[in-house]
């Protein structure tokens, strides 16, 4: 990333935070990490939509996957009865989390942070 703008640098920091939290969530299954995912995603959204950075704008399709799938995670969690995640909700959550993870990898690859 040559001459990265401050918003792009901060976005990459949040992307890294998101990726690390996702890895921990997959490893531990600790659903409480959703709040950490939320914080990172909100900051990514703020940085992306508050910036005229052309690189951040070019990442919109993959970012939309992250934002949309996270919104769906929130909706699935709202439908659980007393916070109990049944098999159907777990399947949905796993798919949505994998979609987010794929978008994180695609963004990291596009930015040259990992090789594809």
VEXDREN-2710 file (C-alpha; in Angstrom, 1 decimal):
% VEXDREN-2710
k/r/px/py/pz
1/UNK/0.0/0.0/0.0
2/UNK/2.0/2.9/-1.3
3/UNK/1.1/6.4/0.1
4/UNK/-2.0/5.1/1.9
5/UNK/-4.3/7.8/3.1
6/UNK/-5.1/8.1/6.8
7/UNK/-8.6/6.8/6.4
8/UNK/-7.3/3.8/4.4
9/UNK/-4.7/3.1/7.0
10/UNK/-7.3/3.3/9.8
11/UNK/-9.7/1.1/7.7
12/UNK/-6.9/-1.5/7.3
13/UNK/-6.5/-1.5/11.1
14/UNK/-10.2/-2.1/11.6
15/UNK/-10.1/-4.8/8.9
16/UNK/-7.3/-6.5/10.8
17/UNK/-9.3/-6.2/14.1
18/UNK/-12.3/-7.7/12.3
19/UNK/-10.3/-10.6/10.9
20/UNK/-8.7/-11.3/14.3
21/UNK/-12.1/-11.3/16.0
22/UNK/-13.5/-13.5/13.4
23/UNK/-10.7/-16.0/13.9
24/UNK/-11.3/-16.0/17.6
25/UNK/-15.0/-16.4/17.2
26/UNK/-14.5/-19.4/14.9
27/UNK/-12.0/-20.9/17.3
28/UNK/-14.0/-20.3/20.5
29/UNK/-17.6/-20.1/19.4
30/UNK/-17.9/-17.2/21.9
31/UNK/-21.0/-15.4/20.6
32/UNK/-20.1/-12.5/22.9
33/UNK/-17.5/-11.5/20.4
34/UNK/-20.4/-10.2/18.2
35/UNK/-20.1/-6.9/20.0
36/UNK/-16.5/-6.6/19.0
37/UNK/-17.4/-7.4/15.4
38/UNK/-20.0/-4.7/15.5
39/UNK/-17.5/-2.1/16.8
40/UNK/-15.0/-2.9/14.1
41/UNK/-17.6/-3.0/11.3
42/UNK/-19.2/0.3/12.4
43/UNK/-15.8/2.0/12.3
44/UNK/-15.0/0.5/8.9
45/UNK/-18.3/1.8/7.6
46/UNK/-17.6/5.3/9.1
47/UNK/-14.2/5.4/7.6
48/UNK/-15.3/4.2/4.2
49/UNK/-18.4/6.4/3.9
50/UNK/-16.8/9.5/5.4
51/UNK/-13.9/9.5/3.0
52/UNK/-13.3/10.4/-0.6
53/UNK/-10.4/7.9/-0.8
54/UNK/-10.7/6.2/-4.2
55/UNK/-9.4/2.9/-2.8
56/UNK/-12.0/2.8/-0.1
57/UNK/-14.7/3.6/-2.7
58/UNK/-13.4/0.8/-4.9
59/UNK/-13.9/-1.7/-2.0
60/UNK/-17.6/-0.9/-1.7
61/UNK/-18.8/-4.2/-3.2
62/UNK/-16.9/-6.3/-0.7
63/UNK/-17.7/-3.9/2.1
64/UNK/-21.4/-4.2/1.3
65/UNK/-21.1/-8.0/1.8
66/UNK/-19.7/-7.4/5.3
67/UNK/-22.3/-4.7/6.2
68/UNK/-25.2/-6.6/4.8
69/UNK/-24.3/-10.0/6.3
70/UNK/-23.6/-8.4/9.7
71/UNK/-27.1/-6.8/9.6
72/UNK/-28.5/-10.2/9.0
73/UNK/-26.6/-11.6/11.9
74/UNK/-28.2/-9.0/14.1
75/UNK/-31.6/-10.0/12.7
76/UNK/-31.1/-13.7/13.3
77/UNK/-30.0/-13.0/16.9
78/UNK/-33.1/-10.9/17.5
79/UNK/-35.3/-13.8/16.5
80/UNK/-33.8/-16.2/19.0
81/UNK/-35.9/-17.1/21.9
82/UNK/-34.3/-16.0/25.2
83/UNK/-30.9/-15.8/23.5
84/UNK/-30.9/-19.5/22.7
85/UNK/-29.5/-20.3/19.3
86/UNK/-31.1/-23.3/17.8
87/UNK/-29.7/-25.4/15.0
88/UNK/-31.4/-23.3/12.3
89/UNK/-30.1/-20.1/13.7
90/UNK/-26.6/-21.6/14.1
91/UNK/-26.6/-22.7/10.5
92/UNK/-27.6/-19.2/9.4
93/UNK/-25.0/-17.5/11.6
94/UNK/-22.3/-19.8/10.4
95/UNK/-23.1/-19.0/6.7
96/UNK/-23.3/-15.2/7.4
97/UNK/-20.0/-15.3/9.3
98/UNK/-18.3/-17.2/6.5
99/UNK/-19.6/-14.6/4.0
100/UNK/-18.1/-11.8/6.1
101/UNK/-14.8/-13.8/6.4
102/UNK/-14.7/-14.3/2.7
103/UNK/-15.2/-10.5/2.1
104/UNK/-12.4/-9.7/4.6
105/UNK/-10.0/-12.0/2.7
106/UNK/-11.0/-10.5/-0.6
107/UNK/-10.4/-7.0/0.7
108/UNK/-7.1/-8.0/2.2
109/UNK/-6.1/-9.6/-1.1
110/UNK/-7.2/-6.5/-3.1
111/UNK/-5.1/-4.3/-0.8
112/UNK/-2.0/-6.6/-1.2
113/UNK/-2.1/-7.5/2.5
114/UNK/-2.3/-11.3/1.7
115/UNK/-1.6/-13.2/-1.5
116/UNK/-4.6/-14.7/-3.3
END
